[in-house]
Amino acid sequence: MIERIEPEEFLNRTNNLPVLDVRSPKEFMQGHIPGAENLPLFNDEERAIVGTIYKNSGREAAILKGLEFAGPKLAEFVKKLIRIAPKKEVLLHCWRGGMRSEQMALLFDLAGFKIAVLNGGYKGYRKFIRNDLSGKSQIIILGGLTGSGKTETLHALRDRGEQILDLEEIAHHKGSVFGAIGQDPQPTNEQFENNLYSRWIKFDFSKIIWIENESRMIGNITIPEPLFEQMTKAEIFVLEVSREQRILQLIEAYSQFEKEELKTGIMKIAEKLGGIRTKQALIAVDNNDFNTVAGIALDYYDKTYYFATSKRINSIIYTLSSQEIDPIATSEKILEYMNRKIKIN
C-alpha cells in the first residue's frame, strides 16, 4: 500500500519507522533527514544524465532512461529494503516527491511493503522545518565574555533537567578561531539545520529553552535566520567572571592541543591583532607560555563581544558575578533566580 503524507506526519512517524532517501549520494551528503538510509535510485552520474534528458526532451524520455538505469538494480533494491525494514513498513522520499519516489514506491509496494511517501519530498521537508523554527518559544540566552564557563553552565542546567540547545555541539565547533580544534569536521550548513531541528522538535515549548549566546556564524555554519532572530530578542542571563579565571579556563581548554593548531588559529585573526601582537602570541605558543596566548586572545574576543552585543536588542534579566568558574553552583543560582522571578510574576 502506498500513501502520501505531509512533513509533520512524516516526521512523527520517524520515531518508529525507517526513513529511505532515494536521492543520489551527492544530494544525500549535502543534507538529509537525521537517521535516514540512502538507497539511491540513480548514482550521481546517472542522475545528471536523466536530469539533462528531462530538461531537453521531456518527462517521458527521462522516465525511459531512468528505467534503463534502474532496471538491473531492482532486485538488489528489494533485498536491501528487507534488511532496512524487516517489518515491511517504511517512509520514503526523493527531492520533490516526484519521479524517483514514485518509481521506488511502486517497486516496494509490488514487493509487499507498506510505503508512506513524503509529499513535496526533501524540499518540502526543508521548507517545513524552517517555517517551524519561526514559531514562538521561551528562549533565554546564557551570555558572558569568552572563557566565562557558558558551555559548562549550559550542560549543568541540562543535568538539572532544563531544556538546552547546544548549538556549538551540533555545529562541531566552539565558536572561536580555535573552535575547530579537537572537533569532528563540521556538517554542511543544510545538515546542521536538519540536526538542529531534530532536537528542536523534542522540546516542550511551554518551558524555557536555554541557548548559549552565539554570533550568527559558528565556524563555517550559519544559524538559521528564524532561530537567530528569536535569539537576538530573547532575555539574556550574563555570567561575569574575572579575567584571570577566564584565562585559566582557556588554558585548560586548549593548551593540550598541538602547537601548530593553535598557531593556525592565531593566524586567522592576525590582521585584527596586528603584527606585533601576532608575533608575541606565536612566540608564546612555542615557549609554552599559554597565559600570554590566552591573554592576547581575550583582548581580541572581548572587543568583538562588546561590539556584537551593542548591536543586539536583548534585555538583560540578571548578571551573575562569580569569583571562580563553578558550573554546578552557577546553574543552581540561575535556577534559584528564575524560580523567584516566576513567583513574583
N, C-alpha and C positions, 0 to 999 in steps of 0.2 A: 504493500500500500504506500502511496506517495501523498504527502500533504505539504502545503506551503504555509509557513508561519512567519510572523513578524519578528524583528530583532529582539524585543523584550521577552517574548515567549521562548524564542530560540535560546537566549542566554539563561533563562530559568531552567531549561532542560539540560544545560551543560553540566549541572551538578550531578546528574545521574546517567547521562548518555555520552558516548564518544562523539567527537566532532571530526568530520572528514573534510579537509580542504583540498579541492581537486584542481586548484590553480597550479601554475608552473613553479618549479623550485625557486626561481628568482623572485617571483611575486611573494612566495611564502616567506622567504628570508627577509624581504623588505618589511613585512609585518603580517601577523596572523593572530587569530583569537587564541589566547593562552590555553595551552593544553591540547590544541588541535593536532591531528595527524595529517601529514601531507601525502596524498595519494594522487599525483598529478595525472590528469588525462593526457596532457602533452608535456614533453620536456621544453626547455626554453627555446630551442631552435624550432621545434615543431609549432609552438605557439606563435612565433614570429611569422612563420610561413602561412599558417591559417589566417592570421590577422591581416596579412597583406592581401590574400585572396579575397577575404570578406570585403575589404575596402575597395578592391579593384573590380571584382567580379560578382559580388553579392553573397547572400546567406547560403543559397543552395550549393554553390560551388565550394564554399568554405566547409559546409557540413560534409560533403563528399570527401574532401581532402582530409578532414578530421577523422572520418570513419576509416579512411585508408591508414592513417597513423595509428588509430586506436585499436583496430581490429585484432592484430596479433597479441595485444596485451590483455584482452577481455578476461580470459580465464585466470590470468595472474591477478588482475584486479579483485576478482571474487575471492580467490584464495587469501589475499592479504586482508580483505574485509572480514573474513571469517575469523582471522586472528585478532583483528582490532575490535570487532563487535560480536563476540560469541553468542550474545542474547538475540542477535539478528535485528537489532534496532539501532539506528544511527542518525545523527544530524549531519547535513551535507550542505556545502555552499561552494560557489565559484566567485568570480569577481562581481558580476551584476545579477546573478541568478538566471543566467541565460543558457546558451547552448551547452556549455560544458556540464553544468549541474543537471540539465535536462537529460543529457545522454547517460551520465553516470547513474542518475536516479532510475531511469528506465532499466538499465542493466541490473542494478541491485534489486529492484522490485521483481524483476523476472527471476532472480536467484532466490527470492523468498524473504527478502529483508523488508522491514518497515522503515521508510525513509521520510524524514522531515527536512524539506528544503528551505533555506533562508531566503525569504522574499527580499529582493534588492541586493542579495549577495553580500560579499565583504564590504562593498562600497556602502550599502545600506547600513551595515553594522557600524562602520566608521562615522557616518552621519549621526546615527542614533547615540553613540557614546559621547560625542562632542556636545550634542544637544543636552544630554542628561547631566553632564558636568556643569551646565549652566544653572541647574536647579539650586534653590536656596539651601544653605546648610549653615550650621552653627560652628564656624571655624574660629579658633583662637590661635594666633601666631606666637610662637616662642622665639623671642628675639634676643639680641645681645651681640657684643663685639666678638670677632673671631677668637676662639680659644676659651670662651666662657662656659663651655660644657653643655651647649644646647642639645646636641645629638644624644649625649649620655642622659640628660634630664628627660628628653623625649622618650627614651627607652624605659627609664624609670617610671614615667607616667603610664606607659603601656603595661609594665609589670604590676601596677596598682589597678589595672582593669580599665584604664582610659583608652579611648579610641585615638590612634595616631596614624598619620600618613607620613611615612619616612621617604620623602622624595629622593634624597641622596642615595638611599639603599636601592630604590627602584632604578635610578639612573646609573648606578655603579660608579659614583663619583662624589667626592666630599665637598665639591663646590669651589675649591680654591685652585690655584695653579698647580698645587701639589696633590690635588684631589684624586687624580687617576692612579696615584702610587698605591700599590697593594690591592687594586680593584680588578675585577673582571672587565673585559672590554665593554664599552658602552653599547647598549642596543641601538637600533635605529630610532629616530625620533618617533616614528609611527609605532614601533613596538613598545617604546616607553609609554606612550599614551594607552595602548592596549593593556599593558601590565598594570598601569596605574588604575585604570578603570576596573580591572578585575578585583582590586582591593576596595575601591570606592563603593562599588555596588553592595558590598557586605556591611557597610556602616548602618547604624541606627541614626537617622537624620534628626531625631528628636533630641539627640545628645550631642555634646561637644566633640569636635574633631580637632585635635592638636596637630599643627604643622609647623615645622621649623621655618624661620624667616629665610627666604631664598631670593636671589635675584632671578630675573626671567630665565637666564641661562644657567644650567648646571653642567659644566663641561661643554660638550657639543649638543646637549639636549635642551630643548625649549619647553618650558611648562606650558600646557595648553592655555590659550587665552581665556576661556571661560573660567577656569580654576584660578589662574593668576589674578584676574580681575577681582574675584572674591577675596583672595589673599591680601590684596592691596587695600581693601576696605575693612578687613576684619580687625577686631581688637587685638592688641599686642601686649604680651607679658614679657617684660625685659629683664634679663639676668645681668647683673653688674658684678664683675669680679676684678680684682686688681690686675694691673699689667704684669706684675711678677708671677701671679698664679697662671695667667694666660700663657706666658712664655713657657712655664713648666709643662703646661698642657700640650703645647705644640711640640716641645722636645720629646715628650713621652709618645706622642702620636707618630712622629716622623723620623726620629734620629736613628731608628734601627734599619732604615731602608738604605739602598745603595747610594753612594755619594753622587754618582752620575745622574741618577733620577732626580735628586734634589737640585743639582746644578741645572738640569733641563728645565725644572720648574722656575728657578730664578731667572733664567734667560728669557722666559716667556713675558716677564714684567720688567726686563732690563731697560726698556725705553722709559717706563714710568719711574723706575728707581733712579735712573741717571748712571753715568759711567762710574763715578766714584763709589756709590753705594753698591752697585752690582759687583764691582771688583772686591769690595770688602766682604760681601756675602759669599762669593765664590772661594775666597781665601779662607774664610771662617769654616766653610764646609770641609776643605782639605785639612784644616787644623783641628777638626772635631769640636770646634767652638760653636756648638749649636745654640747657645744662649744669644750670641750675636746674630746668628742667622734668623732665629725666631724674632728677635727684636726688630730687625730690618723688615721682615715680612709683616709684622704687626703695624709698623709705621705706614706701610702701603695699604694694608687692609682696613685699618681704622679710618683712613681718609676716604676710601671707597665706600665704606659702610655709612659714614655720615653724609656723604654725597647722595647715596641711594635713598636713605631714609628721609632726607629733606624733600624728596620728590613724591613720597607716598602720603596717603591720607589716612593711615591707620591712627586709631586713637589708643593711647597707652592707658591700660586699665590698672597696671601696677608695675612698679620697679622693685625687684628683689635684690638687695645687696648682700653679698656673702664674703667672708674672709677667705674661704677656700672653696674649691670645686668639690661638692658633695651631691651627686645627682639624686640619691635617695632622700636626703634631708631636704633638698631643694624641691623635689616633687611633692613631698609631704606639705611643705609650706605653701606651695602653689594651690594644692587642693584644699587646704585649710582656708586660704583666702577666698577661693571660689565658692566654698560652702557658705561662708559668711556673706558673700556678695549675693548669692541666690536667696538666702533667708531674708536679707534686707529688702531685696527687690520683690 
